[in-house]
Amino acid sequence: MRKFSICAAVVTLLVATGGLITSPRAETGQVAVVFTKGGFIVGVGGGEGVLMYRGKRYPFTVSGLSVGFTIGASTTKLTGRAIGLKGPTSIEGNYSVVGAGGALAAGAGSVQLQNGRGVILQLSGPKVGAEVSAAVGGVTLALK
């Protein structure tokens, strides 16, 4: 009976503290990005975006490089969310991309990326241009 009451006391303490023992909660922000890419075999691109987090705007730049099958050029306007933020600076870093996609005249693109800090970007939007790719690449995001 004594073991049960000690266990009950520990559980009650954990519930009462509301998880103070765990790490701070990660939050979600809204993201909008315009990214232009072009190339033949090696694709390069860049763009700008904004993170909306806790009612404030945080502009950022995006740059990227892909190696593989890439032909043409395209502009993609992506919107979505950044999951796992622990502050606006946690969105910065290198994001790995592995995938295949394409656009002919107009199409749609979607991507899910993750950086080393655990932030996940879930983005989608229209792609305009004539570009086909099946490449491995990376994207770097930096606050302005």
N, C-alpha and C positions, 0 to 999 in steps of 0.2 A: 504494500500500500504506500510506503514511503517513497519508493522509486517512482510510482505513478504521480505522486504529488510534486516531486521535483521536476519531472518531465513536463507536467502541466504548468508549473510556474515558469519554466524556460519558454514554452510555447506562448504563454500569456505575455511575457516580457517582450518577445519578438514581435508579436502582433501589436502590442501597445506602442512600441517605438516606431511602428509604421515602416519598417525596413531601413532604419537609420544605419544599420550595419552594412547595407549594400552600397554600391557606388552610386553617384549622382545619376538621375534619370537622363537618358538621351532624349532629344527633342527632334521634331520634324520642321523643316522650312520649305518654302516654295522656291523653285528655280526656273529661270528662263534663260536660254542660251541661243545665240545665232552663231553657227559654225560653218565656215567655208573650207572645202577640201578640194584638192586637185592633184593629179599626178599620173605618171605612167610607171608602173612597177612600184616605185616608192611614192607614197602619197604624203603630202604635207598639208596642214591646215591650221586655222586659227580663228579666233572669234572672241566675243565678249558675252557677258551674261550678268545676271543680278540674282542675289540670294535675298529673299524676304524672310527675315527671322526676327521674331518678337516685335513686329511692327516697324522694323528698320530695314533699309535697303543697303546691301553690301555689294558693290560692283566688283566684278572679277574678270580676268582674262583667261582664255583657254588656248592652249597650243597642243599640237599633236603630230604624230608621225606614224605611218603604217608601212610595213614591208610585206610584200606579197603581190597578189594580182589586183592591181588598181589601174583603171583607165578612165579618164574623163575628169569632170569637175561637178561639184554640187554645193548647194547651200542648204543647210538644215536649220529650221527654227524649232527648237525643242523646248518643251515646258514639262514640269513635273515636280517631284519632291526630292528633298535631301533628308534621308532618314539616319538617325544616330548621331545628330549634332550634339556636341558638348560645348557649344559656343560657335560664333561665326568663323573663327580661324580653323576650326576642325574640318571645314570643307576643302581647305587647301591640300595640295599634294599631288602625287602621281596616281592615276587611275589606270588599271589594266583593262584592255579591250581585246577580246578574241571573238570574231564573228564574221558573218558574211551578210552583205546587203547590197541593194542597188536601187537606182532611181532612173527612170527614163522619162524625160520631160517633167513629170511631177509624180510624186509618190509619197509614201509615208515611211518614217523611220522610227525605230524605238530601240532603246538601249538601257541596260542596267550595268552600272559600273560601281566598283568599290575601291576606296583608297586604303592606305596602310593604317589609318586611324579608325577604320571600321565604318566610315560614312558611306552609305549606299545612295547613289543617284539613280532614280527611276525616271527616265525621260522619254518623251515621244513627241512627234510632230511631223509636219510636212517637209519633204525633201524636194528641191527644185534643181534641175540640171540634167546632165547625161553622164552618169558615173556608175560603174559597176566595180565591186570590190569583193575580194575574199582574202582578207589580210589580217595579220597580227599587228597590233599597234598599242600605243599608249597615249594618254591624254594627261596634260599637266594643267592644274587649275591654281591660280594665284590671285588673292585679293589685291585690289588696286590701292 
